[in-house]
Amino acid sequence: MRTLVCLAVVAALFLSVGCTAPNAPVLAGLVIDQKGPVSMAENYDMKSMKTGTSQAQGVILVGFGDASIKRAAENGQITKIHHVDSNSLCVLGIYSSYETIVYGE
C-alpha cells in the first residue's frame, strides 16, 4: 500500500510539473500549446521584416536542439532584431518543444 501511494504521488508530481516552459503564462499538467512574446524593440517597420526560427525539443528526460535567439537570428539572416516571439508545446511531460521566432532586418 505504501508503495502504491508513493507511486501515485510521484506520478502526480510528474504530470503537474513535467510541462513547464520558459515565459509560460499558464501551467498545465496534461498539455501546453501556447504562443507568446519574449521581447520587443521600439520603432520598427513591420513591412520589411525577415523572420528566423530555432527550436529545441525534449523526449522524457532527454533534451536536444538550440532555441536561442542568436540561432534564430542566424537562421533568418537577421542582424538587427526588432522583436521575438515563442511557441511552446508539451504533452504529458513526455514530449516538449520550444520554438523561438525572431523578427528583424
Steps between C-alpha positions, in 0.01 A plus 500: 500500500780741590669437163175570316457832681861598422451415132179704489674802654794473258262466204299805614817707537628385162175595328468832678852631444614294204374766259651833583622739236708814520282812508193282542198702612302181565611174657313180425564142596377331183559719195646845436471651153558874510653794321634808672730800484858495621630851428444803280701802385352842436447671165505238231339461159300177470504520118865405463516221756697180452434204727723229638417205723683261728367204695583267786316180587487255783385142534455376858839579660697587185510852357662609176513794262583869515205737550716803568427844361848504348435179304160624379655828382776310318244270335307803371814697409388774739754750633261747667237338721170681545296252697491136610207261548482141621294187449502224756341157507509237769302177513477310829858586588605241242556720195573873493617755248591866527534720193646850489388732218712809434383793285733766368722624220 
